[in-house]
Amino acid sequence: MFFGYTYPLLDAFWTILWIFGFVIWIWLLIVIIGDLFRDHTQSGWAKAFWIIFILFLPLIGVLAYLIFRGGGMHERSVRQAQAMDEQARAYIRDAAGTTPSTADELQKLAQLRDQGVLSPQEYDAQKAKLLA
């Protein structure tokens, strides 16, 4: 006998739906627990309360967390993403060496002075500013 005959299509659909729901539930728990640990405004006791609430009354705990703290989840997520982006950009700038060195700046100032764009007094002022 074939497997398809002993396991109807509707039962396969329900099984897939249950697995999909379970994956969403696990993802939701991970997001909420991650948000709890990312939040620096709450004390350790408040975080422990939320974890216990979510573990012992999962559906009510998750819904309560989303109702009371759902708006802040987005803000904390955005702040973390911005901080990570800034760190990555700073690392890339540092690794690529895009910030000009003092020697490069002095060379540019000397070229501008030689071309007559800067007067010797302006050159000395800019040079002093760079070396300070």
DSSP file with accessible surface (Angstrom, degrees, kcal/mol):
  #  RESIDUE AA STRUCTURE BP1 BP2  ACC     N-H-->O    O-->H-N    N-H-->O    O-->H-N    TCO  KAPPA ALPHA  PHI   PSI    X-CA   Y-CA   Z-CA
    1    1 A M              0   0  203      0, 0.0     2,-0.2     0, 0.0     5,-0.0   0.000 360.0 360.0 360.0 141.1    0.0    0.0    0.0
    2    2 A F    >>  -     0   0  152      1,-0.1     4,-0.8     2,-0.0     3,-0.7  -0.477 360.0-124.9 -80.2 152.9    1.2    3.5   -0.8
    3    3 A F  H >> S+     0   0  151      1,-0.2     4,-1.3     2,-0.2     3,-0.7   0.856 107.6  62.7 -64.7 -36.5    1.8    6.1    1.9
    4    4 A G  H 34 S+     0   0   54      1,-0.2    -1,-0.2     2,-0.2     5,-0.1   0.797 100.3  53.6 -62.0 -28.1   -0.5    8.6    0.2
    5    5 A Y  H <4 S+     0   0  179     -3,-0.7    -1,-0.2     1,-0.2    -2,-0.2   0.780 111.7  43.3 -79.8 -25.2   -3.5    6.3    0.6
    6    6 A T  H << S+     0   0   85     -4,-0.8    -2,-0.2    -3,-0.7    -1,-0.2   0.596 115.8  49.0 -95.0 -11.6   -3.0    5.9    4.3
    7    7 A Y  S  < S-     0   0   79     -4,-1.3    -1,-0.2     4,-0.0     5,-0.1  -0.844  86.8-143.3-129.4  95.2   -2.3    9.6    5.0
    8    8 A P     >  -     0   0   66      0, 0.0     4,-1.9     0, 0.0     3,-0.2  -0.069  21.0-112.9 -61.5 160.0   -4.9   11.8    3.4
    9    9 A L  H  > S+     0   0  151      1,-0.2     4,-2.5     2,-0.2     5,-0.2   0.868 115.5  55.4 -61.6 -38.7   -4.1   15.1    1.8
   10   10 A L  H  > S+     0   0  111      1,-0.2     4,-2.4     2,-0.2    -1,-0.2   0.903 106.9  50.4 -65.2 -38.5   -6.1   17.1    4.4
   11   11 A D  H  > S+     0   0   77      2,-0.2     4,-2.3     1,-0.2    -1,-0.2   0.892 109.8  50.7 -66.1 -37.2   -4.1   15.4    7.2
   12   12 A A  H  X S+     0   0   28     -4,-1.9     4,-2.4     2,-0.2    -2,-0.2   0.914 109.5  51.4 -65.0 -40.4   -0.9   16.3    5.5
   13   13 A F  H  X S+     0   0  113     -4,-2.5     4,-2.5     1,-0.2    -2,-0.2   0.932 110.7  47.6 -61.2 -46.0   -2.1   19.9    5.2
   14   14 A W  H  X S+     0   0  120     -4,-2.4     4,-2.6     2,-0.2    -1,-0.2   0.884 110.5  52.6 -64.7 -37.4   -2.9   20.1    8.9
   15   15 A T  H  X S+     0   0   54     -4,-2.3     4,-2.4     2,-0.2    -1,-0.2   0.937 110.7  46.7 -63.5 -44.7    0.5   18.6    9.8
   16   16 A I  H  X S+     0   0  115     -4,-2.4     4,-2.6     1,-0.2    -2,-0.2   0.917 112.0  51.6 -63.2 -40.7    2.3   21.2    7.7
   17   17 A L  H  X S+     0   0   74     -4,-2.5     4,-2.5     1,-0.2    -2,-0.2   0.919 110.4  48.2 -63.4 -43.1    0.1   23.9    9.3
   18   18 A W  H  X S+     0   0  190     -4,-2.6     4,-2.4     2,-0.2    -2,-0.2   0.910 112.2  48.7 -64.8 -41.6    0.9   22.7   12.8
   19   19 A I  H  X S+     0   0  103     -4,-2.4     4,-2.4     2,-0.2    -2,-0.2   0.929 111.6  49.7 -64.8 -42.1    4.7   22.6   12.0
   20   20 A F  H  X S+     0   0  128     -4,-2.6     4,-2.3     1,-0.2    -2,-0.2   0.925 111.6  48.7 -61.8 -44.1    4.5   26.1   10.6
   21   21 A G  H  X S+     0   0   34     -4,-2.5     4,-2.4     1,-0.2    -1,-0.2   0.893 110.0  51.9 -62.8 -39.2    2.7   27.3   13.7
   22   22 A F  H  X S+     0   0  133     -4,-2.4     4,-2.5     2,-0.2    -2,-0.2   0.918 109.2  49.6 -65.1 -41.0    5.2   25.7   16.0
   23   23 A V  H  X S+     0   0   86     -4,-2.4     4,-2.5     1,-0.2    -2,-0.2   0.920 111.5  49.1 -64.3 -41.6    8.1   27.3   14.1
   24   24 A I  H  X S+     0   0   75     -4,-2.3     4,-2.7     2,-0.2    -1,-0.2   0.914 110.4  51.6 -63.3 -41.4    6.4   30.7   14.3
   25   25 A W  H  X S+     0   0   74     -4,-2.4     4,-2.3     2,-0.2    -2,-0.2   0.932 111.0  46.6 -62.1 -45.9    5.8   30.2   18.1
   26   26 A I  H  X S+     0   0   67     -4,-2.5     4,-2.3     2,-0.2    -1,-0.2   0.923 112.8  50.3 -63.2 -42.7    9.5   29.3   18.7
   27   27 A W  H  X S+     0   0  159     -4,-2.5     4,-2.4     1,-0.2    -2,-0.2   0.925 109.8  50.9 -61.4 -42.9   10.6   32.4   16.6
   28   28 A L  H  X S+     0   0   37     -4,-2.7     4,-2.5     1,-0.2     5,-0.2   0.917 110.0  49.4 -62.7 -42.3    8.2   34.6   18.6
   29   29 A L  H  X S+     0   0   36     -4,-2.3     4,-2.7     2,-0.2     5,-0.3   0.920 111.0  49.8 -63.1 -41.8    9.7   33.3   21.9
   30   30 A I  H  X S+     0   0  111     -4,-2.3     4,-2.6     1,-0.2    -2,-0.2   0.925 111.7  48.5 -64.0 -42.0   13.2   33.9   20.7
   31   31 A V  H  X S+     0   0   44     -4,-2.4     4,-2.3     2,-0.2    -2,-0.2   0.931 113.7  46.4 -64.8 -43.4   12.4   37.5   19.6
   32   32 A I  H  X S+     0   0    0     -4,-2.5     4,-2.3     2,-0.2    -2,-0.2   0.938 114.4  46.0 -67.6 -44.5   10.7   38.3   22.9
   33   33 A I  H  X S+     0   0   56     -4,-2.7     4,-2.0     1,-0.2    -1,-0.2   0.913 112.7  51.4 -66.5 -38.8   13.4   36.8   25.1
   34   34 A G  H  X S+     0   0   35     -4,-2.6     4,-1.4    -5,-0.3    -1,-0.2   0.906 109.8  49.9 -61.6 -40.1   16.0   38.6   22.9
   35   35 A D  H  X S+     0   0    0     -4,-2.3     4,-1.4     1,-0.2    -2,-0.2   0.889 107.0  55.5 -66.8 -37.4   14.2   41.9   23.4
   36   36 A L  H  < S+     0   0    0     -4,-2.3     3,-0.3     1,-0.2    -1,-0.2   0.927 111.3  42.8 -59.6 -45.4   14.0   41.3   27.1
   37   37 A F  H  < S+     0   0  133     -4,-2.0    -1,-0.2     1,-0.2    -2,-0.2   0.733 111.7  55.1 -76.5 -19.4   17.8   41.0   27.3
   38   38 A R  H  < S+     0   0   65     -4,-1.4     2,-0.5    -5,-0.2    -1,-0.2   0.743  87.1  93.9 -81.2 -23.2   18.4   43.9   25.0
   39   39 A D     <  -     0   0    3     -4,-1.4     3,-0.3    -3,-0.3     8,-0.1  -0.576  48.8-179.2 -78.5 118.1   16.3   46.3   27.1
   40   40 A H  S    S+     0   0  167     -2,-0.5    -1,-0.2     1,-0.2    -4,-0.0   0.468  72.3  71.7 -94.9  -1.8   18.5   48.2   29.6
   41   41 A T  S    S+     0   0  119      2,-0.1     2,-0.3     0, 0.0    -1,-0.2   0.689  85.5  77.1 -86.1 -19.6   15.7   50.1   31.2
   42   42 A Q  S    S-     0   0   32     -3,-0.3     2,-0.1    -6,-0.2     0, 0.0  -0.682  79.7-123.4 -93.2 148.6   14.3   47.1   33.1
   43   43 A S     >  -     0   0   67     -2,-0.3     4,-2.0     1,-0.1     5,-0.2  -0.296  29.3-105.3 -79.2 169.7   15.8   45.6   36.2
   44   44 A G  H  > S+     0   0   57      1,-0.2     4,-2.5     2,-0.2     5,-0.2   0.854 120.9  55.4 -63.6 -35.0   16.8   42.0   36.5
   45   45 A W  H  > S+     0   0  222      2,-0.2     4,-2.5     1,-0.2    -1,-0.2   0.900 106.7  49.3 -66.2 -40.8   13.8   41.2   38.6
   46   46 A A  H  > S+     0   0   30      2,-0.2     4,-2.3     1,-0.2    -2,-0.2   0.914 111.7  49.1 -65.0 -39.6   11.4   42.6   35.9
   47   47 A K  H  X S+     0   0   37     -4,-2.0     4,-2.4     1,-0.2    -2,-0.2   0.916 111.1  49.8 -65.1 -41.8   13.2   40.5   33.3
   48   48 A A  H  X S+     0   0   41     -4,-2.5     4,-2.7     1,-0.2     5,-0.2   0.903 108.9  53.0 -63.1 -40.8   12.9   37.4   35.5
   49   49 A F  H  X S+     0   0  118     -4,-2.5     4,-2.8     1,-0.2    -2,-0.2   0.934 109.9  47.4 -58.7 -47.3    9.2   38.1   36.1
   50   50 A W  H  X S+     0   0   28     -4,-2.3     4,-2.7     2,-0.2     5,-0.2   0.915 112.0  50.0 -63.1 -41.1    8.6   38.3   32.3
   51   51 A I  H  X S+     0   0   40     -4,-2.4     4,-2.5     2,-0.2    -2,-0.2   0.942 113.7  45.0 -63.1 -45.7   10.5   35.1   31.7
   52   52 A I  H  X S+     0   0   93     -4,-2.7     4,-2.7     2,-0.2     5,-0.4   0.925 113.3  51.2 -63.9 -42.0    8.6   33.2   34.4
   53   53 A F  H  X S+     0   0   48     -4,-2.8     4,-2.0    -5,-0.2     8,-0.4   0.915 112.7  45.5 -61.1 -42.6    5.3   34.6   33.1
   54   54 A I  H  < S+     0   0    5     -4,-2.7    -1,-0.2     7,-0.2    -2,-0.2   0.875 114.7  48.3 -70.5 -34.9    6.1   33.5   29.6
   55   55 A L  H  < S+     0   0  119     -4,-2.5    -2,-0.2    -5,-0.2    -1,-0.2   0.902 119.7  35.0 -73.4 -39.7    7.3   30.0   30.7
   56   56 A F  H  < S+     0   0  160     -4,-2.7    -2,-0.2     1,-0.3    -3,-0.2   0.793 134.2  24.2 -89.3 -29.9    4.3   29.2   33.0
   57   57 A L  S  X S+     0   0   86     -4,-2.0     4,-3.4    -5,-0.4     5,-0.3  -0.635  76.8 173.0-128.5  74.7    1.5   30.9   31.0
   58   58 A P  H  > S+     0   0   58      0, 0.0     4,-2.7     0, 0.0     5,-0.3   0.897  73.0  40.3 -57.4 -52.1    3.0   31.0   27.5
   59   59 A L  H  > S+     0   0  112      2,-0.2     4,-2.3     1,-0.2     5,-0.2   0.954 122.2  41.0 -66.5 -46.3    0.1   32.3   25.4
   60   60 A I  H  > S+     0   0  102      1,-0.2     4,-2.8     2,-0.2     5,-0.2   0.913 116.0  51.7 -67.6 -39.9   -1.1   34.9   28.0
   61   61 A G  H  X S+     0   0    0     -4,-3.4     4,-2.4    -8,-0.4    -7,-0.2   0.919 111.7  45.2 -62.9 -44.9    2.5   35.9   28.7
   62   62 A V  H  X S+     0   0    2     -4,-2.7     4,-2.6    -5,-0.3     5,-0.2   0.930 114.9  47.6 -66.7 -43.5    3.4   36.4   25.1
   63   63 A L  H  X S+     0   0   89     -4,-2.3     4,-2.3    -5,-0.3    -2,-0.2   0.919 112.7  49.3 -64.2 -41.8    0.3   38.3   24.4
   64   64 A A  H  X S+     0   0   14     -4,-2.8     4,-3.0     2,-0.2     5,-0.4   0.919 111.5  49.6 -63.2 -42.2    0.7   40.5   27.5
   65   65 A Y  H  X S+     0   0    0     -4,-2.4     4,-2.6    -5,-0.2     5,-0.3   0.930 112.0  47.5 -62.8 -44.1    4.3   41.2   26.5
   66   66 A L  H  X S+     0   0   62     -4,-2.6     4,-0.9     3,-0.2    -1,-0.2   0.874 115.5  46.0 -65.8 -34.6    3.3   42.2   23.0
   67   67 A I  H  < S+     0   0  128     -4,-2.3     4,-0.3    -5,-0.2    -2,-0.2   0.949 122.9  32.2 -72.1 -48.4    0.5   44.4   24.3
   68   68 A F  H  < S+     0   0  157     -4,-3.0    -2,-0.2    -5,-0.2    -3,-0.2   0.800 137.5  18.7 -83.0 -29.5    2.5   46.2   27.0
   69   69 A R  H  X S+     0   0   44     -4,-2.6     4,-1.1    -5,-0.4    -3,-0.2   0.296  90.2 105.0-126.1  10.0    6.0   46.3   25.5
   70   70 A G  H  X S+     0   0   23     -4,-0.9     4,-1.0    -5,-0.3     3,-0.3   0.873  79.5  53.0 -63.7 -39.1    5.4   45.7   21.8
   71   71 A G  H  > S+     0   0   57     -4,-0.3     4,-1.2     1,-0.2     3,-0.3   0.888 107.8  51.5 -65.3 -37.6    6.0   49.3   20.7
   72   72 A G  H  > S+     0   0   14      1,-0.2     4,-2.7     2,-0.2     5,-0.3   0.755  96.6  69.8 -71.0 -23.8    9.3   49.5   22.5
   73   73 A M  H  X S+     0   0   25     -4,-1.1     4,-2.2    -3,-0.3    -1,-0.2   0.925 100.5  46.5 -59.2 -44.2   10.5   46.3   20.8
   74   74 A H  H  X S+     0   0  131     -4,-1.0     4,-2.7    -3,-0.3    -1,-0.2   0.925 112.2  49.9 -65.0 -44.0   10.7   48.1   17.5
   75   75 A E  H  X S+     0   0  114     -4,-1.2     4,-2.5     2,-0.2    -2,-0.2   0.917 112.5  46.6 -63.1 -43.6   12.5   51.1   19.0
   76   76 A R  H  X S+     0   0   19     -4,-2.7     4,-2.4     2,-0.2    -1,-0.2   0.898 112.7  50.9 -66.0 -37.6   15.1   48.9   20.7
   77   77 A S  H  X S+     0   0   56     -4,-2.2     4,-2.4    -5,-0.3    -2,-0.2   0.922 111.2  47.4 -65.1 -42.4   15.5   46.9   17.5
   78   78 A V  H  X S+     0   0   51     -4,-2.7     4,-2.7     2,-0.2     5,-0.2   0.921 111.6  50.9 -65.5 -43.4   16.1   50.0   15.4
   79   79 A R  H  X S+     0   0  141     -4,-2.5     4,-2.4     1,-0.2    -2,-0.2   0.919 111.6  47.5 -60.9 -42.2   18.6   51.4   18.0
   80   80 A Q  H  X S+     0   0   82     -4,-2.4     4,-2.6     2,-0.2    -1,-0.2   0.922 111.9  49.8 -65.9 -41.0   20.5   48.2   18.0
   81   81 A A  H  X S+     0   0   57     -4,-2.4     4,-2.5     1,-0.2    -2,-0.2   0.910 111.7  48.7 -64.0 -40.1   20.6   48.0   14.2
   82   82 A Q  H  X S+     0   0  124     -4,-2.7     4,-2.6     2,-0.2    -1,-0.2   0.910 111.6  49.2 -66.0 -40.6   21.8   51.6   14.0
   83   83 A A  H  X S+     0   0   52     -4,-2.4     4,-2.4     2,-0.2    -2,-0.2   0.921 112.7  47.4 -65.1 -41.8   24.5   51.0   16.5
   84   84 A M  H  X S+     0   0  107     -4,-2.6     4,-2.4     2,-0.2    -2,-0.2   0.901 112.0  50.7 -65.9 -38.8   25.7   47.9   14.6
   85   85 A D  H  X S+     0   0   77     -4,-2.5     4,-2.7     2,-0.2    -2,-0.2   0.920 110.6  48.7 -64.6 -42.9   25.6   49.8   11.3
   86   86 A E  H  X S+     0   0   99     -4,-2.6     4,-2.6     2,-0.2    -2,-0.2   0.902 111.2  50.2 -64.9 -39.4   27.7   52.6   12.8
   87   87 A Q  H  X S+     0   0  139     -4,-2.4     4,-2.4     2,-0.2    -1,-0.2   0.918 111.8  48.0 -64.0 -42.0   30.2   50.1   14.2
   88   88 A A  H  X S+     0   0   47     -4,-2.4     4,-2.6     2,-0.2    -2,-0.2   0.924 112.5  48.5 -64.7 -42.7   30.5   48.4   10.8
   89   89 A R  H  X S+     0   0  134     -4,-2.7     4,-2.8     2,-0.2    -2,-0.2   0.903 111.3  50.1 -64.5 -40.2   30.9   51.7    9.0
   90   90 A A  H  X S+     0   0   41     -4,-2.6     4,-2.5     2,-0.2    -1,-0.2   0.915 111.7  48.6 -64.5 -40.5   33.6   52.8   11.5
   91   91 A Y  H  X S+     0   0  163     -4,-2.4     4,-3.1     2,-0.2     5,-0.2   0.926 112.2  48.4 -64.4 -43.0   35.4   49.6   11.1
   92   92 A I  H  X S+     0   0  106     -4,-2.6     4,-2.8     2,-0.2     5,-0.2   0.924 112.1  48.9 -64.6 -43.5   35.2   49.8    7.3
   93   93 A R  H  X>S+     0   0  103     -4,-2.8     5,-1.5     1,-0.2     4,-1.2   0.918 114.9  45.5 -61.2 -41.8   36.5   53.4    7.4
   94   94 A D  H  <5S+     0   0  126     -4,-2.5    -2,-0.2    -5,-0.2    -1,-0.2   0.921 116.1  45.0 -67.5 -43.5   39.3   52.4    9.6
   95   95 A A  H  <5S+     0   0   67     -4,-3.1    -2,-0.2     1,-0.2    -1,-0.2   0.871 115.5  46.8 -70.3 -35.0   40.2   49.3    7.6
   96   96 A A  H  <5S-     0   0   67     -4,-2.8    -1,-0.2    -5,-0.2    -2,-0.2   0.684 101.7-133.4 -81.2 -17.4   40.0   51.1    4.3
   97   97 A G  T  <5 +     0   0   50     -4,-1.2    -3,-0.2    -5,-0.2     4,-0.1   0.876  51.8 150.2  69.4  37.5   42.0   54.1    5.5
   98   98 A T      < +     0   0   89     -5,-1.5    -4,-0.1    -6,-0.2    -5,-0.1   0.669  44.1  91.3 -79.0 -16.2   39.6   56.6    4.1
   99   99 A T  S    S-     0   0   95     -6,-0.5     2,-0.1     1,-0.1     0, 0.0  -0.686  85.3-122.5 -78.6 124.6   40.4   59.2    6.8
  100  100 A P        -     0   0   71      0, 0.0     2,-0.1     0, 0.0    -2,-0.1  -0.388  23.0-124.8 -68.9 144.0   43.3   61.3    5.4
  101  101 A S     >  -     0   0   57     -4,-0.1     4,-2.0     1,-0.1     5,-0.2  -0.343  23.5-107.5 -80.7 168.5   46.4   61.4    7.5
  102  102 A T  H  > S+     0   0   69      1,-0.2     4,-2.6     2,-0.2     5,-0.2   0.890 120.1  55.7 -64.2 -37.6   48.0   64.7    8.8
  103  103 A A  H  > S+     0   0   66      1,-0.2     4,-2.2     2,-0.2    -1,-0.2   0.904 106.7  50.1 -63.5 -40.2   50.8   64.3    6.3
  104  104 A D  H  > S+     0   0   73      1,-0.2     4,-2.2     2,-0.2    -1,-0.2   0.914 111.0  49.1 -63.5 -42.7   48.3   64.1    3.4
  105  105 A E  H  X S+     0   0   57     -4,-2.0     4,-2.4     2,-0.2    -2,-0.2   0.904 110.5  50.2 -64.3 -41.2   46.5   67.2    4.6
  106  106 A L  H  X S+     0   0   38     -4,-2.6     4,-2.4     1,-0.2    -1,-0.2   0.894 109.2  52.4 -64.2 -36.5   49.8   69.1    4.9
  107  107 A Q  H  X S+     0   0  113     -4,-2.2     4,-2.2     2,-0.2    -2,-0.2   0.920 109.8  48.3 -65.5 -41.9   50.8   68.1    1.4
  108  108 A K  H  X S+     0   0  109     -4,-2.2     4,-2.4     1,-0.2    -2,-0.2   0.905 111.0  50.7 -64.5 -41.2   47.4   69.4    0.1
  109  109 A L  H  X S+     0   0   18     -4,-2.4     4,-2.4     1,-0.2    -1,-0.2   0.906 109.3  51.1 -63.0 -40.1   47.9   72.7    2.0
  110  110 A A  H  X S+     0   0   21     -4,-2.4     4,-2.8     2,-0.2    -2,-0.2   0.899 109.7  50.3 -64.8 -39.2   51.4   73.1    0.5
  111  111 A Q  H  X S+     0   0   97     -4,-2.2     4,-2.0     2,-0.2     6,-0.2   0.915 110.5  49.3 -63.9 -42.7   50.0   72.5   -3.0
  112  112 A L  H  X>S+     0   0   64     -4,-2.4     5,-2.0     2,-0.2     6,-1.3   0.887 112.4  48.4 -64.4 -37.5   47.3   75.1   -2.4
  113  113 A R  H ><5S+     0   0   87     -4,-2.4     3,-1.0     4,-0.2    -2,-0.2   0.929 111.6  49.5 -66.3 -43.1   50.0   77.6   -1.1
  114  114 A D  H 3<5S+     0   0  118     -4,-2.8    -2,-0.2     1,-0.3    -1,-0.2   0.839 109.6  51.6 -66.3 -31.3   52.2   76.9   -4.1
  115  115 A Q  H 3<5S-     0   0  138     -4,-2.0    -1,-0.3    -5,-0.2    -2,-0.2   0.581 116.9-115.3 -79.9 -10.8   49.3   77.4   -6.5
  116  116 A G  T <<5S+     0   0   59     -3,-1.0    -3,-0.2    -4,-0.5    -2,-0.1   0.541  85.3 117.3  90.1   6.5   48.6   80.7   -4.9
  117  117 A V  S   <S+     0   0   90     -5,-2.0     2,-0.4    -6,-0.2    -4,-0.2   0.895  76.4  42.4 -72.7 -39.3   45.2   79.7   -3.5
  118  118 A L  S    S-     0   0   32     -6,-1.3    -2,-0.2    -9,-0.2    -1,-0.1  -0.877  82.4-132.0-108.3 140.4   46.3   80.2    0.1
  119  119 A S     >  -     0   0   41     -2,-0.4     4,-2.8     1,-0.1     5,-0.2  -0.442  32.4-106.4 -79.1 161.4   48.4   83.0    1.4
  120  120 A P  H  > S+     0   0   77      0, 0.0     4,-2.4     0, 0.0     5,-0.2   0.873 122.4  52.4 -58.3 -33.1   51.4   82.2    3.6
  121  121 A Q  H  > S+     0   0  139      2,-0.2     4,-2.2     1,-0.2     5,-0.2   0.923 110.7  46.1 -68.7 -42.5   49.5   83.4    6.6
  122  122 A E  H  > S+     0   0   96      2,-0.2     4,-2.7     1,-0.2     5,-0.2   0.905 112.1  52.4 -65.1 -39.4   46.5   81.2    5.8
  123  123 A Y  H  X S+     0   0   23     -4,-2.8     4,-2.7     1,-0.2    -2,-0.2   0.934 110.0  47.6 -60.7 -46.6   48.8   78.3    5.2
  124  124 A D  H  X S+     0   0   95     -4,-2.4     4,-2.4     1,-0.2    -2,-0.2   0.897 112.2  50.1 -63.7 -37.7   50.5   78.8    8.6
  125  125 A A  H  X S+     0   0   56     -4,-2.2     4,-2.1     2,-0.2    -1,-0.2   0.936 113.5  44.3 -66.7 -45.1   47.2   79.1   10.4
  126  126 A Q  H  X S+     0   0   75     -4,-2.7     4,-2.2     2,-0.2    -2,-0.2   0.886 112.9  52.4 -66.6 -37.6   45.8   75.9    8.7
  127  127 A K  H  X S+     0   0   79     -4,-2.7     4,-2.4    -5,-0.2    -2,-0.2   0.924 109.4  48.8 -63.9 -43.4   49.1   74.1    9.4
  128  128 A A  H  X S+     0   0   61     -4,-2.4     4,-1.2     1,-0.2    -1,-0.2   0.902 110.6  51.8 -63.3 -38.4   49.0   75.0   13.1
  129  129 A K  H  < S+     0   0  143     -4,-2.1    -1,-0.2     1,-0.2    -2,-0.2   0.901 111.8  46.6 -64.7 -40.8   45.4   73.8   13.3
  130  130 A L  H  < S+     0   0   52     -4,-2.2    -2,-0.2     1,-0.2    -1,-0.2   0.894 113.8  46.8 -68.7 -39.4   46.3   70.5   11.8
  131  131 A L  H  <        0   0  104     -4,-2.4    -1,-0.2    -5,-0.2    -2,-0.2   0.640 360.0 360.0 -79.9 -13.6   49.3   69.9   14.0
  132  132 A A     <        0   0  117     -4,-1.2    -3,-0.0    -5,-0.2    -4,-0.0  -0.262 360.0 360.0 -77.7 360.0   47.4   70.9   17.2
